Amino acid sequence: MIGGVERTRILHRSVRVTLAASLGFYIFVYGLDEPVLALYALFGPISLGLLSPIPGSGRQRAEVMLKALPVGLALVTLGTVLAVHTWAAVLGMLVVGFLLAFAAIAGPRPAGAAPGLQLFYILACFPPYAPDTLGLRLAGLTFGVVALVLCELFVLPPPPEPTYRAALARALATARDTITGDNALSPEELREAGARLRLSNTSPAQRPAGPDRAARGLAQAGSAARRLLEQLAHLTEMGELRELVRSGARNDSVRESGRGGRDTALRTLLPRVVSLLDDTAAALRTGRAAPGPQRMDEAIDAFQRIRARQAAGPADEVPPADVLRRQAALLAVAESVRALEISVRVGLDGRRTPPIEPTELFWYTHAAAAQLWLRRITGNISLRSVQFHNALRIAVALAAARLVAGSLDLTHGFWVLLAVLTLSRTTVGEAWTAIRQAVTGNLVGAVVAGALLTGLARHTEAYAAILAPAMLIAFALGPLLGIAWAQGLFTLVVATAFAQIAPASWRLAEARIVDVVTGSAIGLLCGMLAWPAGARAEVRRTMAGLLYECGPLIKGTVGMLAAVPPGSVPAPASLPTLHRLRLAESAYAQFRSEPGSDAHVRADWHAVLLTAHHVLLGAQWLPRFDLPTNALPPEAGDRARAGADTLALTTDRLADLCSGRRPKTADEATPPVRPTGPPLPVLVDLDMWLRSLTAQLTRIEAGLPEAIRRPSRGTTAAGTASPGPGSGPDGPGN
């Protein structure tokens, strides 16, 4: 059901596109008698304004259209030149189709403009081969696009949308009030606050999805904020957050009285965490990055020095285990706030910085722009990338359609490729539904158009009177009423338009039906042969690959901390996990955009992404802030490695379940590190990390649907009786 705001947006867009398309068409047909100019002036606004889902406000859309104009002119030139031979046009379509579809890796705005740019090449690459008309084609396209840009700016322009920065600021204010106790929220409410930061809950124009530093910084800030809220939710469930808040309040009131003195370390760090959350939220609201070095680095270093002195002091001054647990919880929260501080600064400033530790997570802050683009491109040139899937599928389908239309010499073969472009979907089921509706609508529209062309014959003034109202109605009612109405009404529009450019009969409507059915069949066939299930299968594969990478990273991190002598084991490589995480996020985003995703799989894939973030951050900050100067007791080191091994087996088991393999029989669980003897901060911090991961993995497995859980019925990650099948919440895409 389309809401009132969306209906208004569609109606306003139809007015702008109709005005821009009509202006050039009428001037060039009836004022200058130039049908080529008129054709390109008509289809320029329709392609970019109607068939291209460019997101954003009027100013943002106009900016994208102006940037797309030079590319469109180049594509019209290329199509005009390659129209000399069918094989040349087909090869050009294959390359152009892939490159423009693959441009989705650059973010929602380039992805939105891609269909319109495809149509510029498609329109020009069909016969007649007329390079002498190139100047007229370029002039008509330029006029149409410039007219559309002016309409976007001045005729009912779409208003600006809420920014991602504002959503981040609200999330940080929620976290701040939760930490101080000013606003006690339940775990569910905290997780809901984090869910509002998911990219699918943000308008496409405001999503930080590009490859540049600013977009990467805001995207990482969103991940860090969601992780922070998830940490607070987990601490609330365990009752630790309440104690943390009470300890902070108690220490403020008894600062030097001797009571609560063992929480000195907590008292030094907690106010810095709250202050930095305030400052970061204020920077997000104003859009100006706070200058200065990373303050949280200094605060965490001081915090850890105090803890080390306390642990090495007299036995009666060593804080008890409950205090150490609160300190460990606060350290994990502080590390998330540190990631927020850095990523928000980069996201607001956007300039290159010196290397920031850990460089594996903040590599983009000091990378050149060319390196950022190269990393995004090479990371998606893989059969595991849904962006690569989509680009390859649409390129092959368009090239095949151009080959068929050229070989069979179909009249108005442009419509064959237009059908492929507008009716292609990422799943066969969705494509078949769209094609059925489109063919039905075109049949009805063709009958009406044929009757119209027969009745009005050569009375061009009647077609001129009908065209603008027909466009306004078609462009408004089509998106509101569905594909069948859109296709049927569009058939009427093209019939009335072409009848004014050249003599036309009812056979024009017949050609439209033949072309749409041909294009639909080609698109459906390509969809059946290339990844017919869309992202449904790919999201399971990428999530499984991500979980397989998390196990070695957990074991490597613990092995580094428990090494004898300390520092003798290198840090584990985190880049493979980061790469898998990016692929999984992309697959999940497409999966959530496909209709019916809730009905197919109810696994909480978003929880898998959050857990992977938790693994990555822990693998960075634990060695950075907790690497011991003296070797751990042998028994403690053995227990730490055993706990990591068990957790790695759990991630492998879940990965097997996600990939459809039969998992290995689970071994008897080894509890996470339980510090024995004098409590050591490194062991407590490690214990908190492993326990938090265990809780998250348990929730993930409980949320797997029965279809995925069936291979392991009877066992859980710990090797005990499995709980009943869960129905973990599906969050919107990343």
N, C-alpha and C positions, 0 to 999 in steps of 0.2 A: 504494500500500500504506500503510495507516494504522498509524503506529507505536504503541508501547505507551503513551507519554505522551498522545497524542491519543485513544486508546481510553479511557484512564482519564478524561480530561476529558469525553468524550461521555457516558460512563456516569454520572459524577457530575452532569452537567447534567440528564440524564434523571430522576434521583432528585429533584433540586430542583424541576424543572418539574412533575413528577407530583404531588409533595407539595403544592405551592402550588395547582395547579389542582384537585386532588381535595378539598382542604380546603373551599374556598368552595362548590364544586358540591354536595357531599353535605350541607353545612349548610343551604344555601338550598333544595335540592330536598326533602330529607326532614325537615329541622328546621322551616323556615319556609314551605314550599310556595310559593316564589317563583321561578318558572322564569326570569323576566327577570334577576333578580339572579344566578341560577345560571349562565345563559348567559354573562354578561359576566365573572363571577368565573372561569369556565373559560377563556375565550378571552384574557383579559388576560395570564395567565402564559404561555400557549402563544405568543401573539403576540410578547411582549417577550423571553421566555426561550428559546424554541425557534426561531422563525422570524426573529428579529432577531440577526444575528451581532455582538453587542456584545462588543468585545474587552476584555481586562484581567483583573485579579484580582477576587475576590469583592467587595471594597470598591469598586473602580473601577466594576464593573458595577452594583452597587447604587446608586452615586451617579448614574450615567447614567439608571437606571430612575426614580429619584425626580425627577430633573429633567424626564424625559419625561412624568411623570404629569399635571401641569397641562396640557401640550400635548395629551395624549390625552383629557383631560376636555373640553377645548375642541373637539376634533375630533368626539367623540361628540355633543356638543351641536349642532354645525354639521350633522353628518349627520342627526340626528334632525329638525331643522328643515327641511332641504332634501329630505327624503324625501317631502314633500307632492306633488311633481311629478317626473317622470322627467327633464325637461329641466333643472330646478334641480339635481337630484342629479348629472347629467352635468357641468354647468358647474362645480359644486363639486369633483367628482372631478378635472377637468382642472387646476384651480388647485392644489388640495391635492396632487395627484400630482406636479406639477412642483416645487412648493416643497419638498416633503419629499425628493424625489430629488435636487434641486439642493443640498440641505443637505450633500451629500458634500464640498463645497468647504470645509466647516468642520473636516474631519478624520475619522478612522476611527470615533470614537465616535458623533457625530451620524449619520454614514452608517450605522452598524450599527443604530441605533435606528429609522431611517426606515421599514423594512418593517413593524414592529409598529405604528407610528403610522398608517401607511397603512391597516392592517387595522381600526383603531379607527373611522376614518371610514367605511370600506367596510361594516362590520357594521351601523353605525347608519343608513346612508343608504338601506337597502332597506325596502320595505313589510314589515309594516304601518306606516302613518304614525300614530305613537302618541306625541305630545309629552307626554301625561300620564304616560308611563313613564320620562321622562328622569331623574327622581330615582333610580329603581331602577337604571337603566343606569349612572349615575355612581357610585352606591354599590357596585354589583357590581364595576365596573372598579377602583375604589379598593381594595376589599378584596383582589382578586386580585393587583394590583401590589404592594401592601404585603406581602402574604404571600410573594410572590416575592422581594422585597427582603430580608425576614428570612431566607429560605432561602439567598439568595446570601451573606449574612453569616455564617450559623451552621451550615449543612448542607453539609458537604464543599466549602467555598469554594475556588475556584481560587487557587493561590498566586501571589504577585507574580512578574513576569517580569523578566529582565535589562533594565536601562535603557539608553537610547541614550547617556546620559552615560558609563556604564561602557565602552561600546564605543569612544566617542571617546577616553577616557583611555588605553585600551590602544593605540589607533592613534598617539596622541601619544608614548607611551612607545617605540613601535617607531621612529617618526621620530627621536626624540631619540637612541636607541642607535645608529641608522644614521649620524647626523651625527657622533657622537663616535667612531665606529668600534668601539663596544663589542659590536655585533652586526652582522656583515656579512651582509646578505641579498641574494639575487639580485633582478633586476628583476621577475621573475615573482612572487616572494614579497612584494615591496613592493606590487605591484598587487593581489595577493590580499588583503593587509591593508587596502588601500583599498576593495576590493569588499565587505568585511564591514561597511562603513559605509553601504552602499546601503539605502534604506528597505525594500526588499523582503526584506532579510535581518534586519530588525528586526520584532519582534512588533507588530501593528497598534496595540496599546494604548500602545506606547512611541514610536511614530513622531512626530517633530516636524512635523506636517502642518497645524496650525491657522493661523489668520490673526493671532494675537496676537504680541506682541514676543518672548516667551520661545520660542515654537515657531519663529518665523522666525530667531531668533538661533542656536538649536541646528541648524536645517537649514543655515544658512549656514556654521556651524562644520564640519558634516559635509562640505560641498562644499569648504571650504578645506583640510580634512585630507586628503581624497582627492586634491586638486590637489597638496598638499605631497608625498604619497607618490608620485604620478606624476612629479613633478619629480625626486625622489631616484632613482626607477627610471630615468628618462632620463639623469641624470648618471652613474649606475652603468654604463649601457650605453656611454656615451661615454668612460668612464674618468676623468671630471672629479671625481667624488665621492671617489675614492681620493686624488687629489691634494689636494683640499680638506681632507680629514681629515688627511693628512700635513702640510700646511702649518700647520694649527692646532696639531698636536702639536709641530712643529718650532719654531714661534714661542713656545710656552710654555716650551720648554727653552732657547731662546737669546734670551730676552726683550731683553736689552740688549747682546748680544755683537757686534752689527753684522751677523751673518749673518741672512738672511731679513728684513732691515729693510724691504724693499720691500713686505712683507705686513703693515705696521702697521695698515692699514685693516681687513684681514681679522681681525687679532688683536683689534681693538676690538669687532667685531660678532659674531663666532662665539660667544664665551662668553655674550653676551646672548641670542642665539637659543636656546642650550641651556638657559639658566636660565629663560627665559620658557616654554619647552616643559614644563619641570619644574613650574613654578608653575601653569600652566594645567591640566596633568593632575591636579595635586593639588586644584585648585579643582573640577574635574569630579568627583573621587572624593568630596569632602566636600559638594558641592552649594552651597558658599558662594563667591560671586564675590570675587576678590582686589580690595581697594580701591586707589584711586590712579589717576593718569592713564595714558594709553596709553604704556607705557615703550618700546615698539618704535619709536614715532615719533621719540623722542629719539635712540635708538641709530642709526637709519637716517640721520637728519639729520647726526649726528656722523660717520658712516661716509662720507657723500657729501662733507662738507667736507674730510675728509682726502684723499679721492680727487681732489678739485678742486685742492687745494694741490700734490699730487704731480704731477698732469698739467701744472700751470703752472710747475713748478720747473725747475731746470737739466736739460738733456737726459740727463745721466748718472744723475739721480735719478728719472726717469720710469720707472715699473714696466714691465717687458716685457709683451708681449701675453698670455703664458700666465697671468701674475699677474692682469692685468685680466680675463681670462676667468673665473678663479676668483672674483674679486670680483663680477663680474656674476652668476655663478651663485648666490653667497651672497646678493646683493641680492634676487634673485627668490625665494629660499627665505625670506628675512626678511620679504618682503611677504606671503607666505602665512601666516607665523607672526603677523604683525601682524593680518591678517584674523581669524585664530583667536582672538587675544587679545581683540579687540573683540567678536566675535560670541558667544564663550563668556561673557563678562561680561554681555552683554545677555540671553543665554539663561538664565543662572542668576538674574539680578536681576529682569528683566522690567519694570523701571520706565523711564519716559521719560528721555532724556538730552538734553543740548544737541546741536546738529548735529555729526556726526562726518564728517570727510573720508575718502574721497569720498562726498558726500551721495547720489550716484546709487546707490551700493551699500548704504549704511547709512541710507537714507531712513526706514526703519521705526523706527529707534531713537528718533526725536524726534517721530513722528507720533502723533496721538490715536487712541484705540481705534476711534472711529467711522470715521476715515480708513482704518485698516487693513482693517476689514470692507468698506468701500466699494471699496477697491482690489481686494480679493479677488473681490467680486461682479462689478464692472464688467469685470475682466480675464477673467472666464469667460463673460460674456454675448456669445458669439461663436460662429459656426458652425465655428470652428477649435478650439473647446474640447470635449474629450470629455465633460466633466462636463455641459455644455449638451446635447450629443447624447443622453446617457443619460437626463437628466431629461425632455427633450422626448419621447423615444421612449416611456418608461414612462408619462408623463402621457397621451399620445394613446391608447396601448393600453388603459389603465384606463378612460378616458372612453368609448372605443368599446365596451369590454366592458360598462360600466354601461348604455349606450344599448341594446345588444342584449338584455341580460338584462331590462331594464325594458320594452322594446318587445314582446318575446316572452313576457313574464310567466313567466319560467323559475322553477320551484320552487327555493328555496334559491339564488337568483342570486348570493349572496355567494361561492359556490364558483367561479363564473366568474371573478370578479376575483382570487380567491385563486390560481387557476391561472395567470392572467396574471402576477401578482406573483412567484410562486415559481418559475415556469418560464421567465421571460424571461431572455435572455442577450444579450451584446453582439455576438455574431455569429450569422448565420442557421444555419450548420452546427452550432454548439454548441447553439442553441435546438432545432433539429430532433432532435438526439440526445437531449436532455433530454425533449422532448415524447413521442418514441417510447417511451422507457422509462416515463414517467409514465402514458401511456395504457395500456400493457401492465399495469403494476402496478395501476392502478385497475380494469381489467377483472377481474383475478383477485380483487382485494379486494372488488369489488362482488358477484361470485358468492358469495364466502364470506359477506359481510355479508347478502346476500339470503337465503341459507340460514339464517343465524343469526336474522334477524328473523322468518322464517317458522316456524322451529322453536320459538323462545321466545315468540313472539306478544306478549301483554301482561304477561308475568312480569317486572315492573320490578326485583324483587329480584335476579333473575338478571343483568340488565344492570348493576345496581349492583355486583354481585360481580365482574363482568368488567372494568368500566371502568378501574379503577386499574391492575391488572396489564397490561391492553391498552396503556394509555398508557406505562407503564414500558418495555414491550417495544418498542413502536413508536418511542418517542423515543430508545431506545438502539440498536436494530438498524437503523432507517432510515438514519441517517447513516453507520453502519458498512458496510452492504451495498449502498447506492446508491439512486438515485432511484426505481426500480421498487418496491423494498421499502418505501421511505419512503411513497410514495403509496398502495400497497396497504394497509399497516398503518394509515395515517392514515384511510383509508376505514372501516376497522373501528372506529376510535376514535370518529369522528363518528357512525357508525350507532348504537353503544351509548349515546352521550351523548344524541342527539336522541330515541332511543326512551324515555328516562326523562323527557324534558321534555314530549313530546306523543305520542299514539299513532302508531306507525309501522309500515309494512309493507315488503315487498321493493321497493316503488316508490321508497323513499328511496335505495336503492343505485342504482336506475336513474337517478334525478335526479342523483345524484353523477357518474355516468359522462357524462351529457349535458352537465352544466355544465363538467366538466373538459375534455372534447373541444371544447366551444365556446370556452372561454377559451384553450385551446392554439392553436386555429385563429386566433383574433384576435391573440394574441401573435406567432405565426409570421408572419402577414400584415404586421403593423406592422414586424416585424424585417426582412422582405424589402423593404419600401418605404423604410425609414429606416436608412441607414448599415449595410447588411447585412454588410459586411466587418469591422465593429468598428473597432478602432484600427489594424489592419494598414495600411490606406491612409492613415489620418490621421497615423500616426507618420512616414511618409515625407514627407507634405506639410509637417508642422510642422518636421521636421529640415531639409528643403529651405529653408523660410522662415528658419530660424535661420542656416543657412549663407549665404544671400543677405544677411542683415544683418551678418554678420561681416566681409565684404569691405570695405564702406565704413568700418567702424569701424577696421580695420587701416590703411587708407589715410589716414583722418583723423588717427589718432594719429601716424603718421610725418610727415604734412604739418605738423602742429603743431610737432614737434621740429625739422624741417628748415626752418622758416619763416625768411624774411629780411625784416625784422629779427626776432629771437627774440620770441615772444609776440604776433606780429601776426596769427596764425591762431587762431581760437577752438577750444576743445576739441570734439571730435566728440560728437554726441548718443549716449548709450549706452542711453537708456530703450527705444527700439524693440528693441534686441537683448535687453534684460532681459525685455521682454514676450514676445518670441518664445521665449526660453529657458524661461519658466514654462509656456507652452503645450506646448512640446516635452517637458518633464519630465512633465507630466500625461498626455500621450498615450503616452509611453513606459511610464509606470507601469501604465496600463491594458493596453497591449499585452503587457507581461510577465505580467499576471495572466490572460490569455486562454490556455486550453489549446491546445497545438500551435503556440505562437508560434515556437519554435525551428525547427519544420519549415517554416514559411512563409518566414521571412526570417532569414538568419544575419548580417546586417550588424551591425557593432559600434556600435549607436546610442549606447551609453553613452560611447564614445570621442568622439562628436560633442559630447555634452553637456560633457564635460571640456574639450574644445578650446574651446568657446564660453566656458566659465568662464575659461580661460587668456587668451582674447582680451579679455574684459571687464576682468579684473584688470590686464593689461598696459596697456590703454588708460587705466587710472586711475593706476597707480603710475609709469609712465614719464614722463608730463607733470608729475606731482607731484614726483618726486625727480630727474629727469634733464633738465628744461627748461634748455637752455644759456643762459648769460649772453651769450655771443658767438655769432654766426652760424657754422654749420658750414661747412667748406670747400665751395665749389660742387660739386666733383666728388663729395664724400662725400654731399652732400644729394641730388644726382641719382641716385646709386646707391641710396640709401635709398628714395627714392620709386619707383624702378624695381623694387626688391625687393618693396615693398609692393604695387605693381600686379600683379606676378606672383603673389603670394600671394592677392590678391583674385580674380584669374582662376581660381586653383585652387579657392577656396571656391565660386565661381560654377559651375565645372565639376562639382564634387561635388554642388552643389545641383541642377543640371540632371539629373544621373544619378539622384538620389533622387526627383525629381519626375517622372521618366520622359521628360524632354525630351532631344532630341539636343543634346549640348553643342557649343559652338563649338570649332573647331580650336585646340588649344593652341599658343601662341606659344613660341618658344625661351625656355627658362627664363633669368631673370636671377638670378644668385646673390644671396643675402642680402648685407647690407652687409659688405664686406671692408675694414676700416679700412686706409687708406694713409697714409703719412707718420707723424708722431707719433701714437701711439694715444690716442684720446680716450675717456673713460669712457662718455659718452653713446652713441657709436657702437658700442662693445663691448656695452653693455647692450642696445641695439637689435638688434644682430646675434644675440645669444643668444636674444632673444625670437622673432625671425623664424625662426631655425634650429629652435628648439623647436617652433614652430607647423608648420613645414614637415615635421618628422619625424612629428608627430601626424597631419597630413593625409595623409601618405604611408601611414601605418599604417591609417588609415580607409579609403582607397581600396583598399589591398591586401585589406582584410577584406570588401569588398562582394561579394555573391554574383554568380555569372555572369549571373543574370537582370537585375541592375541594371547590371553593367559592360558588357554586350553593346553598347549604343549607342556606346561609345567604344573598342571593341576596337582595339588597336594603338597607343594613346597613353596616357600617364600625365599626371599634373599637370605634369610638366616637359617634356612633348612628346616623350619618348623611348619606346622599346619598353616595352610594359606587362609587368609580371611576371605569372606565372601566377595564376589565380584563388585568392584566399585564403579562409579561413574564420574570420574574426575572432571572438573569443570573444563570446558574448552574455552580458552581465551582467544580473543581476536588476534589477528596476525601481528608480526614483529616489525 
